[in-house]
């Protein structure tokens, strides 16, 4: 039997982060799984516009799984996934428990959690994000600060809002190294797919080295997502909010609505279901990237 503890952590000195869907408060929930003197830890970040759940739901459901009837010495992550899928709806709580369970498994076997799957870790290029700011001056300063704090950065991610995006990318381009590559993230900002294609083409002319755009249109509008994918020739289109869970990803892939999907543990429900999404995408020739919310370092470690 595994015992679960839940802690709420708030970071009052950190500025909220802004995207087209609203602001992120800087707080997180820490899950601790206790088993025979060992502790496994995982982080949860519920944000309803993206993850679909709320802190209230997470807290209420955590009370339902205080005692988890599994033995980590014998039971694989799939068994935990099946247990959680029947008991709770909060994907971020599932993700935190899944991560804590992997942490437990690693401690039992005395290896880092990644070695449960591979002896040799794979390292992909990371990006750092310029979030939406209250002014173009603040946007420019944010980009400059990132370049100063992360020397050698290869990819910058730029949040779009559906408004003033041309101005936004111009001020960022002005302070960017010549060889910098970019990712765009609209967070569903463009309701009109034709407008999205037009604006994104213009942005590409300014930035010149855009790899992809994430979720340009509303997550439930796969028709518009496919239109943008089929008509935007200068960059790839990735589903993010539209491919939150394994079932969501299957819909995106079946409709050929995007070139790839952004897998986020907080939306998928943890490491195990995220690996199922990755496997399915690979089998169907769809690209993947791995993203995060604004989890703390515990959540990001998973």
ABEGO torsion letter per residue (X at the ends): XBBBBBBBBBBAABBBBBBAAEBBBBBBBBBBBBBGGBBBBBBBBBBAAAAGBBAAAAAAAAAAAABBBBBAAABBAAAAAAAAAAABABAAAAAAAAAAAAAAAAAAAGBBAAAAABABBBBBBBBBBBBBBABAAAAAAAAAAAAAABBGBABBBBBBAGBGAAAAAAAAAAABBAABBBBBBAGGABABAAAAAAAAAAAAAAAGBBABBBGABBAABAAAAAAAAAABAABBBBBBAAAABAAAAAAAAAAGABABBBBBAAAAGEAAAAAAAAAAAAAAGBBBBBBBBABBAAAAAX
